[in-house]
Amino acid sequence: MLYYLLYPLHTTLSIFNVFKYLTFRTIYATITALLITLLLGPWFIEKMSNLRLKERINGHTPDTHKGKSGTPTMGGLLITCAIVFSTLMWVDPFNLYVWLGMAILVTYAALGFIDDYIKTVKGNMRGLPGRLRLLVEFAVAAAVGLALMTTPGFDDTITIPFFKRIHLDLGPLYIPFVMVVIVGTANAVNLTDGLDGLAIGPCTIAAATYILFAYVTGNFKAAAYLQIPFIPGIGELSVFLGALVGAGMGFLWYNSYPAQMFMGDVGSLSLGGILGAVAVMTKQEMLLLIVGGIFFMEVLSVILQVGFFKFTNGKRIFRMAPIHHHFELKGWPEPKIIVRFWIISIFLAMVAVSTLKLR
């Protein structure tokens, strides 16, 4: 909104010329979202406590998690509001890609809110029926995929990391592919959100990584030099992702061990959905397997555990899945698990960025 209102004034006062620069607006979207979450965090925690929107611990976690029961949850509402407000403040309001990202953010947050509400207020730990939730997630992702396919200038082929000349044309399978990427990432982040700060840390790191990919993909000279697809207007996603990074850092202030609040499904589903959608829009879908390696490691651990359990009639690979619980039961302190997963995320992010030159 500030871009739309203040940039036209650059013809009168040259200082307003800064609003045309993506780097400037990305930085201040980050700062805006960070300040919102930091300043409103204590009020939000108190509000959630007063409304009795507190975490309920089920029997599928280690015994050490019993002490987390009663911690205010639904912190994803604060994250979502911070992202939406700061994005609208600093982004070009006529950019389609930003609105597609916002659509994923808001709808997945609403879905997560309903799920959290059923668990915390209604006391039904199963939450929203799984099939219904997946149906809505897939429907929204399909709408985004269809919108992208019909957008002039958008390349709907699939790029392969480390290979600059290999592009897969999925044809009619492109929309199902988009659905799997977005929904799969959303639920992978949701599965990872089991320790204090475990999910928001890698989410913030991944978002910061995709800021770079959005910027170079939307810059004709940078895209040509790096031999990656150029997509006009996609650079505005940098501002959107900057808001996510700021909101993530601000939320981590209160979510770090020992957590004062949890993000809930309203946060994990929406943040994961954003990462999946941005990966698709920047043409770095396959690279998400590297950038979000922590999330997919968590998913893989559950798949292996369940499959092995059924195949061997009761034997297990891990002491408990997802894998972060395995390390808990091995005696690792929670902060150690969290920080080590963050270190892995940073390493994977660096590997992902290196693919821009290793092609």
C-alpha positions as CSV (number, residue, x, y, z in Angstrom):
1,M,0.0,0.0,0.0
2,L,2.9,2.4,0.8
3,Y,4.3,1.5,-2.6
4,Y,1.1,2.4,-4.3
5,L,0.6,5.6,-2.3
6,L,4.1,7.0,-1.9
7,Y,6.1,5.8,-4.9
8,P,4.2,8.1,-7.4
9,L,5.5,11.0,-5.3
10,H,9.1,10.3,-6.5
11,T,8.6,12.8,-9.3
12,T,8.3,15.6,-6.7
13,L,10.6,14.3,-3.9
14,S,13.4,12.0,-5.0
15,I,13.4,10.3,-1.5
16,F,10.3,8.4,-2.4
17,N,12.3,6.7,-5.2
18,V,13.4,4.1,-2.7
19,F,10.0,2.5,-2.8
20,K,10.6,1.1,-6.2
21,Y,13.5,-1.1,-4.9
22,L,12.6,-4.6,-3.8
23,T,15.5,-4.8,-1.4
24,F,14.3,-1.7,0.5
25,R,10.7,-2.9,0.7
26,T,11.7,-6.5,1.6
27,I,13.9,-5.2,4.5
28,Y,11.1,-3.0,5.9
29,A,8.4,-5.7,5.5
30,T,10.7,-7.9,7.6
31,I,11.2,-5.2,10.2
32,T,7.4,-4.4,10.3
33,A,6.4,-8.0,10.8
34,L,9.1,-8.5,13.4
35,L,8.0,-5.4,15.4
36,I,4.3,-6.5,15.3
37,T,5.0,-10.0,16.7
38,L,7.4,-8.7,19.3
39,L,5.2,-5.9,20.5
40,L,1.9,-7.8,20.4
41,G,3.3,-11.1,21.7
42,P,2.7,-10.5,25.4
43,W,-0.8,-9.2,24.8
44,F,-1.5,-12.2,22.6
45,I,-0.2,-14.7,25.1
46,E,-2.4,-13.2,27.8
47,K,-5.4,-13.1,25.5
48,M,-5.1,-16.8,24.5
49,S,-4.7,-17.7,28.2
50,N,-7.9,-15.8,29.1
51,L,-9.8,-17.4,26.3
52,R,-8.5,-20.8,27.5
53,L,-7.0,-21.6,24.2
54,K,-4.2,-23.7,25.6
55,E,-2.3,-26.8,24.4
56,R,-3.7,-30.2,25.2
57,I,-1.1,-32.9,25.3
58,N,-2.2,-36.3,23.9
59,G,-0.7,-39.7,24.6
60,H,1.4,-39.8,21.4
61,T,4.4,-37.8,22.8
62,P,7.1,-38.5,25.3
63,D,6.2,-38.0,29.0
64,T,8.4,-34.9,29.1
65,H,5.8,-33.1,27.1
66,K,3.2,-33.3,29.9
67,G,4.7,-30.1,31.3
68,K,3.8,-28.3,28.1
69,S,0.1,-28.8,28.7
70,G,-1.7,-25.5,29.3
71,T,0.7,-23.4,27.2
72,P,-1.2,-20.8,25.1
73,T,-1.5,-21.9,21.5
74,M,-2.8,-20.6,18.2
75,G,0.2,-18.3,17.9
76,G,-0.1,-18.8,14.2
77,L,-2.9,-16.2,14.3
78,L,-0.3,-13.6,15.4
79,I,2.1,-14.7,12.6
80,T,-0.6,-14.6,10.0
81,C,-1.8,-11.1,10.9
82,A,1.8,-9.8,11.0
83,I,2.5,-11.2,7.5
84,V,-0.7,-9.9,6.0
85,F,-0.4,-6.4,7.5
86,S,3.3,-5.9,6.7
87,T,2.9,-7.4,3.2
88,L,0.0,-5.0,2.4
89,M,2.1,-2.2,3.7
90,W,5.1,-2.7,1.5
91,V,4.2,-4.9,-1.6
92,D,2.9,-3.8,-5.0
93,P,-0.8,-4.4,-4.4
94,F,-1.4,-5.4,-8.1
95,N,0.9,-8.3,-8.1
96,L,-0.9,-11.6,-8.8
97,Y,1.8,-13.9,-7.3
98,V,1.6,-12.1,-3.9
99,W,-2.2,-12.5,-3.8
100,L,-1.9,-16.3,-4.7
101,G,0.5,-16.6,-1.7
102,M,-1.9,-14.7,0.5
103,A,-4.7,-16.9,-0.6
104,I,-2.8,-20.0,0.6
105,L,-1.8,-18.2,3.8
106,V,-5.3,-17.1,4.8
107,T,-7.2,-20.3,3.8
108,Y,-4.7,-22.7,5.3
109,A,-4.6,-20.5,8.5
110,A,-8.4,-20.6,8.7
111,L,-8.4,-24.4,8.2
112,G,-5.8,-24.7,11.0
113,F,-7.7,-22.4,13.2
114,I,-10.8,-24.6,13.0
115,D,-8.7,-27.6,13.7
116,D,-7.1,-26.0,16.8
117,Y,-10.5,-24.7,18.0
118,I,-12.0,-28.2,17.9
119,K,-9.0,-29.6,19.9
120,T,-8.7,-26.8,22.5
121,V,-12.3,-25.6,23.1
122,K,-14.3,-28.7,22.2
123,G,-11.8,-31.1,23.7
124,N,-11.8,-33.4,20.6
125,M,-8.1,-34.2,20.1
126,R,-8.8,-35.6,16.7
127,G,-9.7,-32.1,15.5
128,L,-11.1,-31.6,12.0
129,P,-11.7,-34.8,10.1
130,G,-8.5,-35.6,8.2
131,R,-10.3,-36.3,4.9
132,L,-12.2,-33.0,5.0
133,R,-9.0,-31.1,5.8
134,L,-7.1,-32.6,3.0
135,L,-10.0,-32.0,0.6
136,V,-9.9,-28.3,1.3
137,E,-6.1,-28.1,1.2
138,F,-6.0,-29.9,-2.2
139,A,-8.9,-27.8,-3.6
140,V,-7.1,-24.5,-2.7
141,A,-3.8,-25.8,-4.1
142,A,-5.5,-26.8,-7.3
143,A,-7.0,-23.3,-7.7
144,V,-3.5,-21.8,-7.3
145,G,-2.1,-24.3,-9.8
146,L,-4.8,-23.4,-12.3
147,A,-4.3,-19.7,-11.8
148,L,-0.5,-20.1,-12.5
149,M,-1.1,-22.1,-15.7
150,T,-3.3,-19.4,-17.1
151,T,-1.0,-16.5,-16.1
152,P,0.8,-14.9,-19.1
153,G,4.6,-15.2,-18.7
154,F,4.6,-18.0,-16.2
155,D,6.6,-21.1,-17.1
156,D,4.8,-24.2,-16.0
157,T,7.6,-26.6,-16.7
158,I,9.6,-28.2,-13.8
159,T,13.2,-27.3,-13.3
160,I,15.7,-29.8,-11.9
161,P,18.4,-28.7,-9.4
162,F,22.0,-28.9,-10.8
163,F,20.8,-29.2,-14.4
164,K,20.2,-26.0,-16.4
165,R,18.9,-27.6,-19.6
166,I,16.5,-30.2,-18.2
167,H,12.9,-28.9,-17.9
168,L,10.0,-31.3,-17.5
169,D,6.7,-30.5,-19.1
170,L,4.0,-32.3,-17.1
171,G,1.2,-31.1,-19.3
172,P,-2.2,-31.9,-17.6
173,L,-0.3,-33.4,-14.6
174,Y,1.1,-30.0,-13.6
175,I,-1.9,-29.1,-11.4
176,P,-1.8,-32.4,-9.5
177,F,2.0,-31.8,-9.1
178,V,1.3,-28.3,-7.6
179,M,-1.3,-29.8,-5.2
180,V,1.2,-32.4,-3.9
181,V,3.9,-29.9,-3.4
182,I,1.8,-27.4,-1.5
183,V,-0.3,-29.8,0.6
184,G,2.7,-32.1,1.2
185,T,4.8,-29.2,2.5
186,A,2.0,-27.8,4.6
187,N,1.6,-31.1,6.4
188,A,5.3,-31.8,6.7
189,V,5.7,-28.5,8.6
190,N,2.7,-29.4,10.7
191,L,4.3,-32.8,11.6
192,T,7.6,-31.1,12.5
193,D,6.0,-28.7,15.0
194,G,6.6,-30.9,18.0
195,L,9.3,-29.1,20.0
196,D,9.7,-25.5,21.1
197,G,10.9,-23.5,18.1
198,L,11.6,-26.7,16.0
199,A,9.3,-25.8,13.2
200,I,9.5,-22.0,13.1
201,G,13.3,-22.0,12.9
202,P,13.6,-24.0,9.7
203,C,10.5,-22.2,8.3
204,T,12.2,-18.9,8.7
205,I,15.5,-20.2,7.2
206,A,13.7,-21.6,4.2
207,A,11.7,-18.4,3.7
208,A,15.0,-16.4,3.8
209,T,16.4,-18.7,1.2
210,Y,13.5,-18.3,-1.1
211,I,13.8,-14.5,-0.9
212,L,16.9,-14.9,-2.9
213,F,15.3,-17.2,-5.4
214,A,12.3,-14.9,-5.9
215,Y,14.6,-11.9,-6.4
216,V,16.8,-13.5,-9.1
217,T,13.9,-15.2,-10.8
218,G,12.1,-11.8,-11.2
219,N,15.3,-10.0,-12.3
220,F,15.9,-10.4,-16.1
221,K,19.6,-9.9,-16.0
222,A,20.2,-12.1,-12.9
223,A,18.0,-14.9,-14.3
224,A,19.8,-14.7,-17.7
225,Y,23.2,-14.8,-16.0
226,L,22.3,-17.7,-13.7
227,Q,20.4,-19.5,-16.6
228,I,17.2,-19.9,-14.6
229,P,13.6,-19.2,-15.8
230,F,12.7,-15.5,-15.8
231,I,9.2,-14.7,-14.5
232,P,8.1,-11.1,-14.7
233,G,6.7,-9.8,-11.4
234,I,7.8,-12.8,-9.3
235,G,10.3,-10.6,-7.4
236,E,7.5,-9.1,-5.4
237,L,7.4,-12.4,-3.5
238,S,10.6,-11.3,-1.8
239,V,8.5,-8.7,0.1
240,F,6.0,-11.3,1.1
241,L,8.7,-13.7,2.2
242,G,10.4,-10.9,4.1
243,A,7.3,-10.5,6.1
244,L,7.3,-14.2,6.9
245,V,10.9,-14.0,8.0
246,G,10.2,-11.0,10.3
247,A,7.0,-12.7,11.8
248,G,8.9,-15.9,12.3
249,M,11.8,-14.2,14.1
250,G,9.4,-12.3,16.3
251,F,7.4,-15.4,17.1
252,L,10.5,-17.3,17.9
253,W,11.2,-14.8,20.7
254,Y,8.3,-16.3,22.6
255,N,8.4,-19.8,21.1
256,S,12.0,-20.6,22.0
257,Y,12.6,-23.1,24.8
258,P,10.8,-23.0,27.2
259,A,8.0,-21.8,24.9
260,Q,5.5,-19.2,26.1
261,M,3.2,-20.0,23.3
262,F,2.8,-22.5,20.4
263,M,1.8,-21.7,16.8
264,G,-0.7,-24.5,16.5
265,D,-2.0,-25.9,13.2
266,V,-3.1,-22.4,12.3
267,G,0.6,-21.5,12.0
268,S,2.2,-24.7,10.8
269,L,-0.3,-25.4,8.0
270,S,-0.2,-21.8,6.7
271,L,3.6,-21.5,6.8
272,G,4.1,-24.8,5.2
273,G,1.5,-23.9,2.5
274,I,3.4,-20.7,1.8
275,L,6.7,-22.4,1.4
276,G,5.2,-24.9,-1.0
277,A,3.4,-22.3,-3.0
278,V,6.5,-20.0,-3.3
279,A,8.6,-23.0,-4.4
280,V,6.2,-23.6,-7.2
281,M,5.9,-20.0,-8.2
282,T,9.7,-19.4,-8.3
283,K,10.2,-22.6,-10.3
284,Q,12.3,-24.2,-7.5
285,E,9.9,-26.9,-6.5
286,M,12.4,-29.8,-6.5
287,L,14.8,-27.7,-4.6
288,L,12.3,-27.6,-1.7
289,L,13.5,-31.2,-0.9
290,I,16.8,-29.6,0.0
291,V,15.7,-26.3,1.5
292,G,13.0,-28.0,3.6
293,G,15.1,-31.2,4.2
294,I,14.2,-31.2,7.9
295,F,10.5,-31.3,7.2
296,F,10.8,-34.2,4.8
297,M,13.1,-36.0,7.1
298,E,10.4,-35.9,9.7
299,V,7.8,-37.1,7.2
300,L,10.1,-39.9,6.0
301,S,10.7,-41.1,9.6
302,V,6.9,-41.5,10.1
303,I,6.5,-43.3,6.8
304,L,9.4,-45.7,7.6
305,Q,8.2,-46.3,11.1
306,V,4.6,-47.1,10.2
307,G,5.6,-49.2,7.2
308,F,8.2,-51.2,9.2
309,F,5.8,-51.6,12.1
310,K,3.1,-53.1,9.8
311,F,5.5,-55.2,7.8
312,T,7.2,-56.8,10.9
313,N,4.1,-57.1,13.0
314,G,5.1,-54.6,15.7
315,K,8.8,-53.9,15.4
316,R,10.1,-50.3,15.2
317,I,13.0,-48.5,13.5
318,F,12.8,-45.5,15.8
319,R,11.9,-45.3,19.5
320,M,9.2,-42.9,18.5
321,A,8.3,-41.0,15.3
322,P,8.5,-38.2,14.1
323,I,12.3,-38.5,14.5
324,H,12.7,-35.6,16.9
325,H,10.8,-37.7,19.5
326,H,13.3,-40.5,18.8
327,F,16.2,-38.3,19.9
328,E,14.2,-37.1,23.0
329,L,13.8,-40.7,24.1
330,K,17.5,-41.3,23.6
331,G,18.1,-38.7,26.3
332,W,19.0,-35.7,24.2
333,P,17.9,-32.4,25.9
334,E,15.2,-30.6,23.9
335,P,17.3,-27.5,23.3
336,K,20.1,-29.6,21.8
337,I,17.7,-31.3,19.3
338,I,16.2,-28.0,18.3
339,V,19.5,-26.2,17.7
340,R,21.1,-29.1,15.9
341,F,18.0,-29.2,13.5
342,W,18.5,-25.5,12.9
343,I,22.1,-26.1,12.1
344,I,21.1,-28.7,9.6
345,S,18.6,-26.3,8.1
346,I,21.2,-23.6,7.6
347,F,23.6,-26.1,6.0
348,L,20.8,-27.3,3.6
349,A,19.9,-23.7,2.7
350,M,23.5,-23.0,1.7
351,V,23.6,-26.1,-0.4
352,A,20.4,-25.0,-2.1
353,V,21.8,-21.5,-2.9
354,S,24.9,-23.2,-4.3
355,T,22.7,-24.8,-7.0
356,L,22.4,-21.4,-8.7
357,K,26.0,-21.8,-9.8
358,L,26.3,-25.6,-9.8
359,R,24.4,-26.2,-13.0
